[in-house]
Amino acid sequence: MNFLEKVEKQIELIKKNNKEINAVLQINPRAIKEAKEIGNKIKSGKAGKLAGKTIIVKSNINVKGMIASCASKTLENYKAGYDATVIQKIKAEDGLILGMANMDEFACGSSGETSAFGATKNPSNLDLIPGGSSSGSAASVAAGFCDIALGSDTGGSIRNPASHCGVVGVKPSYGLVSRYGLIDLSMSLDQIGPIAKNVEDALLMLNVIKGKDEHDATACESDEIKIRSLKEIRIGAPKIDADERIWQIVKDKLKALKNANITEIKLPHVNLAVQTYYPLVYVEFFSGTRKFDGRRYGKKIEESCGEEVLRRILGGKEISKAEYHGKYYRKALMAKSLIKKEFENAFKEVDFIVMPTVPKLPHKIGEKISVEDMYFYDSLTIPANLAEIPALSLPAGKISGIPVGLQILAPKFHESEMFSLAKLLENR
Amino acid sequence: MNIEIIKQQAKEIIDKFVSELEKIKVEEEFVERKDDRRIEKVSTESVKTDEDFRKIVFENAPQKKGDCIVAEKGKWTR
């Protein structure tokens, strides 16, 4: 099957199955034309690193000419006028953008249910949530709609749905990938990263999108990420609360490593990660959404968004008031720096930290969950964002047919080591 | 959606979270800068955008008048 035939087949599959899964919001109308052009390059031997790969992009990343709605009524007709840096890089390496993915509205959610265009379903069990906020990205990969997807991860939004859908999801170190063109949730925590069927494709994509960018001062230059052989592996397993069955799957997977020394480590303040994260997100999200005032991008956000988005905006507005100076955001920043230091100290003793990606199994779509319970879905993924370190969710097994992911955390900018361990575990 | 209820709920959640952060004892860190003046790159060249960019920006704007996007102060609050 040549590349054009593959693209046609995937578009057919989306048209057939997306009515049920609801992972894709828009198919690229130029996909066939672009597939022909890339196909010709492949034949002539002049194609880039991503030639032959199809990509679906979370709808909060600008792809020129496509709708970057953030799965919100606020931006439902917003057509991106430019390519985000990651998209420029993908196109330069002949990756084909196949479409735009559904997501939690403005990335505010952990279940994929807050989209204004309907919840995404988990391809492994259509009654269950796929996780979020990059719900459509992970579900698209799991359903075979594309080879690789892009998501954004502020507190677990790539890893959480990757875990529930049984695919690989990567949150890079803060500063590895440019955020230019990402419609932000929380600028000090957001990172764009890949979701793929396997470690190799996730690595391929991350190597393409990473690197310095004059449009994002936080994006740094970095060496190529390579899989290397790991001789002695020191793994730390923190004492944290999670479903015992999920922990058991993670432990069983680690047993397969013959050259690993696994020890229990202490991260005393990591159980305050959720409490640290939300004051930061509320304030930064409130600040970031002031541009959606109805003048340039359609509707005023407060008049057109869903409940969770409104909660974060109103909460952020309230705690940003001058009378609360130093009480919320600043306190959360201090806790963030403490948690970051705890990880730095832990990585003096171990090379990796491994734990479940999500502490519990996904709930049924529409099931009533309290706001706080929903926030605690991300209790094991938020720490990596606060510590600015890379983290990868790898399929580890299944419980009653529901995929479960394990999470590998590594020191900042040690993506090569993280991918090396993931590769080692992938086939065991 | 009741805005007042959502606002109150958000405040209660954050208050609860921050009260748990109160237990943390940590020294605040600051970065001392030698010079507080930022050096801006001054360019005499105008920013170049492609042909489509202007067209798409105007497509996205809800109200237009000739070559302008309508955005008078207060207009969007009504």
Interface residues (C-beta under 8 A of the other chain):
Chain A: K64 G65 N77 Y78 K79 A80 G81 Y82 H269 L272 V274 Q275 T276 Y278 P279 Y282 D293 G294 R295 R296 Y297 G298 K299 K300 E307 L310 R311 R312 L314 G315 E318 I319 K327 Y328 R330 K331 A332 M334 A335 S337 L338 V371 E372 Y375
Chain B: M1 I3 I6 K7 Q9 A10 K11 I13 I14 F17 V18 E20 L21 E22 I24 V26 E28 E29 T49 D52 F53 I56 V57 E59 N60 A61 P62 Q63 I69 V70 A71 K75 W76
